[in-house]
C-alpha cells in the first residue's frame, strides 16, 4: 500500500486534520510520528528513517508554530534530509506568507494553501498521484499472459512481468504533473509551485527569497 510521510508539529491540529481529511477515501496511507515535547517510547530516528524510506513521498507542514519550536524544526529539517530520492512537498498556510523562514535544501513542490474545500480536493488529487494499488494486479495479469503464450511457463511469466513493469512506468507510476515549474531568481533552485490564481507571490523555501509567479494556475480557492 502506498504511503506518504507527514512531517509536522502535532500542535498544528487544524492543518493536520485538514490534510488527513484529504487522505480520506484514497488508497494512500498517511504516516505521522508525533513527539512533542519528547520522542515517545518506541519511536526512534531509525524507525522514522525507515518510515520515510518506505514512503512514496514526504509532505512537510510548515507553520508559525514550527517556526517557534526549535525541537520540532530540527526534526523536520532532519526528516527532509533523510528523504533521499523522494518527492518533498512543502505546504505553507496562505496567511503565513512573510512569517516563516524555515529553509529546505531540497524540495520538489511548494504549496501555498488555505483551509478551503477546493484546496482539500486539490491536495486529494496530489495524494491520488501516489496510489499504487493497481501495481500488483497489473503485474500479476501480465505475468499470467506471458506464461499463457510462452512454451516455458516460467520464462513466459518473466516476459509478461517485464511487459507489465514497462506499462506501469509509462502509465501507472508517473510522477505528479501538477503545479507550475519555477527557477528561483536567487538560488536557481527548480521545483513546482501551487498557488491561488490571483496570488503570484511565494517564498523560495530553499533560500527564503521572495519570488513572484508570472504564470498563473486555474483558480483553486477564494482567499
C-alpha distance (Angstrom), angle and dihedral (degrees) to the residues before:
residue distance angle dihedral
X1 . . .
X2 3.79 . .
X3 3.78 117.5 .
X4 3.79 139.3 -172.8
X5 3.79 122.1 -151.6
X6 3.81 113.0 -135.8
X7 3.79 116.0 -150.8
X8 3.79 109.1 -163.2
X9 3.78 150.4 119.5
X10 3.79 114.5 -88.2
X11 3.80 87.3 -141.5
X12 3.81 89.7 69.2
X13 3.80 91.9 80.1
X14 3.80 97.0 156.9
X15 3.79 93.8 52.0
X16 3.80 92.4 42.7
X17 3.81 94.3 50.7
X18 3.79 90.9 44.3
X19 3.79 90.3 54.8
X20 3.80 93.7 44.8
X21 3.80 89.0 52.8
X22 3.81 87.3 57.8
X23 3.82 89.0 56.3
X24 3.83 91.5 52.8
X25 3.78 111.0 109.3
X26 3.80 94.2 15.6
X27 3.80 127.5 108.2
X28 3.78 92.7 -127.8
X29 3.81 119.4 100.1
X30 3.83 120.8 -138.0
X31 3.81 114.8 -138.7
X32 3.80 117.2 -155.3
X33 3.79 128.5 178.7
X34 3.80 113.3 -171.2
X35 3.77 121.1 -170.4
X36 3.77 111.9 156.4
X37 2.92 123.4 171.2
X38 3.82 89.8 1.8
X39 3.79 138.8 2.1
X40 3.84 108.8 -90.2
X41 3.77 123.4 -128.3
X42 3.80 112.6 -77.8
X43 3.81 95.1 24.2
X44 3.79 117.2 103.3
X45 3.78 138.6 159.4
X46 3.80 87.9 -101.6
X47 3.81 92.7 54.8
X48 3.80 91.9 46.7
X49 3.81 91.1 48.2
X50 3.81 90.3 50.8
X51 3.81 91.2 48.6
X52 3.81 90.3 51.6
X53 3.81 91.3 46.1
X54 3.80 91.8 53.6
X55 3.82 93.9 44.4
X56 3.79 123.0 97.1
X57 3.80 93.1 -138.4
X58 3.81 143.1 -10.4
X59 3.81 124.7 -118.2
X60 3.81 114.2 -160.5
X61 3.80 116.6 -161.1
X62 3.79 106.5 -158.6
X63 3.78 119.7 -172.6
X64 3.77 144.0 152.9
X65 3.81 86.4 -91.8
X66 3.80 91.3 59.3
X67 3.79 88.3 44.9
X68 3.81 89.7 60.3
X69 3.82 99.7 41.1
X70 3.80 109.2 77.5
X71 3.83 92.5 -173.1
X72 3.80 93.6 53.6
X73 3.79 92.8 40.5
X74 3.80 91.3 54.6
X75 3.81 92.0 49.4
X76 3.80 92.3 48.9
X77 3.81 90.9 50.6
X78 3.79 89.2 49.8
X79 3.81 92.3 48.8
X80 3.81 90.9 51.4
X81 3.79 89.9 51.3
X82 3.80 90.2 49.6
X83 3.81 92.3 54.1
X84 3.80 96.2 90.8
X85 3.81 114.7 178.6
X86 3.81 91.1 -1.6
X87 3.77 130.0 123.9
X88 3.81 106.9 -107.6
X89 3.81 116.1 -156.1
X90 3.80 116.2 -165.1
X91 3.82 112.3 -157.2
X92 3.81 119.6 -166.6
X93 3.82 127.3 176.2
X94 3.78 112.4 -109.0
X95 3.79 93.1 -129.2
X96 3.83 93.0 52.0
X97 3.80 93.8 67.4
X98 3.80 108.7 136.6
X99 3.80 93.5 15.8
X100 3.80 99.8 79.8
X101 3.81 123.8 67.5
X102 3.81 102.6 167.0
X103 3.80 109.8 137.2
X104 3.79 129.2 -147.4
X105 3.82 115.1 -159.9
X106 3.80 89.5 -149.2
X107 3.78 133.2 24.3
X108 3.79 136.3 151.7
X109 3.82 100.5 -161.5
X110 3.80 136.1 26.6
X111 3.82 117.1 -162.0
X112 3.81 122.4 -170.0
X113 3.79 99.5 -167.1
X114 3.80 141.9 170.2
X115 3.80 131.4 -149.2
X116 3.81 94.3 -100.6
X117 3.79 131.5 126.0
X118 3.80 91.5 -116.5
X119 3.79 90.7 57.3
X120 3.81 91.6 45.8
X121 3.80 89.1 54.6
X122 3.79 91.0 46.8
X123 3.81 92.0 51.1
X124 3.81 89.2 48.4
X125 3.80 87.4 56.8
X126 3.81 88.7 53.2
X127 3.80 91.0 49.9
X128 3.80 91.9 49.4
X129 3.80 89.2 58.1
X130 3.81 87.6 71.9
X131 3.80 96.4 49.3
X132 3.81 106.7 125.0
X133 3.81 97.3 171.3
X134 3.80 89.8 117.2
X135 3.81 93.5 58.0
X136 3.80 101.4 85.7
X137 3.82 96.5 41.8
X138 3.80 89.4 50.3
X139 3.79 93.9 47.4
X140 3.80 92.0 46.1
X141 3.78 91.5 49.3
X142 3.79 95.8 49.2
X143 3.79 92.0 44.4
X144 3.79 89.3 53.7
X145 3.79 91.2 48.2
X146 3.78 91.6 52.5
X147 3.79 91.6 48.7
X148 3.79 91.7 50.1
X149 3.79 93.5 54.6
X150 3.80 99.0 37.5
X151 3.80 124.5 84.9
X152 3.78 88.5 -141.1
X153 3.84 106.7 55.3
X154 3.81 93.4 -155.4
X155 3.79 94.6 47.2
X156 3.79 90.3 43.6
X157 3.78 91.2 51.7
X158 3.80 90.5 51.5
X159 3.79 90.5 51.1
X160 3.78 90.5 49.8
X161 3.79 90.5 46.9
X162 3.79 92.1 53.2
X163 3.81 89.9 50.3
X164 3.79 89.4 51.6
X165 3.79 93.0 49.9
X166 3.80 91.3 49.6
X167 3.79 90.4 50.4
X168 3.79 91.9 50.8
X169 3.78 91.9 50.2
X170 3.79 90.2 52.1
X171 3.78 99.1 40.1
X172 3.78 118.8 6.3
X173 3.79 106.2 36.7
X174 3.79 101.8 44.1
X175 3.79 118.5 140.2
X176 3.79 117.1 -107.2
X177 3.81 111.4 -82.7
X178 3.81 95.8 -164.6
X179 3.78 122.0 118.8
X180 3.79 134.6 37.2
X181 3.80 121.4 -78.7
X182 3.80 116.2 -120.7
X183 3.78 138.2 180.0
X184 3.81 114.7 -149.9
X185 3.81 110.9 -121.1
X186 3.81 90.2 -141.9
X187 3.81 110.8 37.6
X188 3.84 96.9 17.8
X189 3.80 91.7 -130.5
X190 3.80 113.9 158.3
X191 3.80 124.7 -146.0
X192 3.80 140.1 121.4
X193 3.78 127.0 -86.5
X194 3.80 129.7 -153.4
X195 3.81 115.0 -158.3
X196 3.81 140.3 154.9
X197 3.82 113.5 -91.5
X198 3.78 98.0 -109.5
X199 3.79 96.9 44.0
X200 3.79 118.2 76.7
X201 3.81 101.2 167.8
X202 3.77 122.0 98.2
X203 3.78 138.3 156.6
X204 3.78 120.3 -112.4
X205 3.79 99.2 -126.6
X206 3.80 90.6 -158.2
X207 3.82 99.7 57.8
X208 3.84 101.9 7.1
X209 3.81 93.1 -121.4
X210 3.79 119.6 148.1
X211 3.79 111.3 -113.6
X212 3.77 135.3 -178.6
X213 3.76 127.2 -144.5
X214 3.78 113.8 -132.5
X215 3.79 94.7 -168.6
X216 3.78 120.1 55.8
X217 3.78 135.3 -148.5
X218 3.80 129.5 -132.5
X219 3.79 109.8 -77.7
X220 3.80 112.9 -83.7
X221 3.76 106.0 172.4
X222 3.74 144.0 4.4
X223 3.78 108.3 -120.6
